[in-house]
Amino acid sequence: MKPFDFLILGSGIAGLSFALKVAPRGRVAIITKKNRAESNTNYAQGGIAAVTSKEDSFELHVRDTLEAGAGLCQEPVVRTIVEEGPARIAELIELGMKFSGREVPEGSGEIELDLGREGGHSRRRILHAKDVTGREIESALLAAIAAQPNIEIFENYFAIDLITTQKLGQAGPSRCVGVYALDKKSGRVETFAAPVTLLATGGCGKVYLYTTNPDIATGDGVAMAYRAGATVSNMEFIQFHPTCLYHPKAKSFLITEAMRGEGAVLKSLAGGEFMDKFHPLQSLAPRDVVARAIDSEMKRTGADYVLLDATHRPARFLIEHFPNIYETCLRYGIDLTKEPIPVVPAAHYQCGGVRTNVDGETDIAGLYAVGEVACTGLHGANRLASNSLLEAIVCAHRAAQKVGAPAPFAAAIPAWQSGKANNADEMVVVSHNWDEIRRLMWDYVGIVRTNKRLQRAQKRIANLQEEIQEYYWDFIVTSDLLELRNIATVAGLIVACALERPESRGLNYNLDFPNPDPAWGQRDTLLRKG
């Protein structure tokens, strides 16, 4: 058994920020299923939304967030996160994070933050490091982590299940006391014990066939928390990013919304703009509106994609502001300074997750959740662009304050038992089921839904879950099998939440209930394992 004071699952901005804050109070273990830099944070292009300009205000940021959230945001949570954001940004800068700046006025030598604008924002408030913001934040945090002797990182470890006192047969309210994790290199399952466990595992984009997310985003934290008895909320709200690069050789490459913030416009293959038919803000409308508009345009014309055109902007400006996108597109034969980029919507961000308060507390003692894995009430039915990194740093800070000094616990945790499980000899079963889940989720539980499609998906997912569970108990665990088990669990939660909400609101658009229902204006969908 590996005992620690704090146990963190995930190495993105939420997990690393929390680790730095609690390290002076005890020994910290960070478990990450690939290398320490592989996280959704690392792939975040746009930036962090925060009020740092005299032309902006907390009230405007709150208003924009509430409007994007389609009536489902919890306003006190929104205000807390928005108002505490600037202080957390200042801490990142102290750690060495360098946000892009610009000379004002040109030639004066005076530098101020170069603030971007994205869909749904009424002001420029996106702090960024060109178009690789997440990567730069990750680098700054990992450099700070490396200087902390109290923090130990376990790379290539896959968390299997949370260990709770309830599962151990102890009386009283359930408490999380650690996790079983697979050492992918040795194939052994290790026991990690701690009085405080933080889920910072990110999202579940790989539940869908097309996603902007990296391969690690298989909903592990939500699935583990649900199996452990925690409440899961609002999983029907899956945000589809409107603009993912459409190319047979490109894998899940996101074209940041900041390009539309800098003037890029959406066009049909015939070359005409179409967003004016859907929203007054046109190409700068909130993401749910833009994704549905593109979906509608593709279905109307039979096209496989639409075009994002920035060719009217100066070539030098585009190359300087979006160097990563420019170079990546160029590798696929697309010069964005001279021709439009082919784009399609793709699964991007879960607005629901493990239900928490703004301090990251779940309804299981000792278990916290921060970042995309958590549902704090900030995003409501649709996330405002670039509020995610903001939520992660603010809630990680608050969670670290909340846990205080860890209290020791006396829990005898048994070692992992594989029983009579054998080595899997039919991995084709895993790959087939994985592919089937992702395809049916894309076809039946995508941007536009119907009850009939949802019911079909629910029935097939239930059958798949049964097959996967049998396979899980018969064979020794592997990372592929564990990910399959988790995406099946999360797929079932998304469908169940979507069926529970008889209205269209934000990211949940159901043709059988095409309008919002005022009775559901402040109602969350809640699921807890019986």
Buried (B, 14 or more C-beta within 10 A) or exposed (E): EBBBBBBBBBBBBBBBBBBBBBBEBBBBBBBBBBEBBBBBBBBBBBBBBBBBEEEBBBEBBBBBBBBBBBBBBBEEBBBBBBBBBEEBBEBBEEBEBEBBEEEEEEEEEEEEBBBBBBBBBBBBBBBBBBBBBBBBBBBBBBEBBEEEEBBBBBBBBBBBBBBBBBBBEBEEEBBBBBBBBBEBEEEEBBBBBBBBBBBBBBBBBBBBBBBBBBBBBBBBBBBBBBBBBBBBBBBBBBBBBBBBBBBEEBEBBBBBBBBBBBBBBBBBBEEEBBBEEBBEBBBBBBBBBBBBBBBBBBEEEEBEBBBBBBBEBEBEEBBEBBEBBBEBBEEBEBEBBEBBBBBBBBBBBBBBBBBBBBBBBBBBBBBBBBBBBBBBBBBBBBBBBBBBBBBBBBBBBBBBEBBEEBEEBEBEBEEBEEEEEEEBEEEEBBEBBBEBBBEBBBEBBBBBBBBEBBEBBBEBBEEBBEBBEEBBEEBBBBBBBBBBBBBBBBBBBBBBBBBBBEBBBBBBBBEEBEEBEEEBEEBBBBBEEE
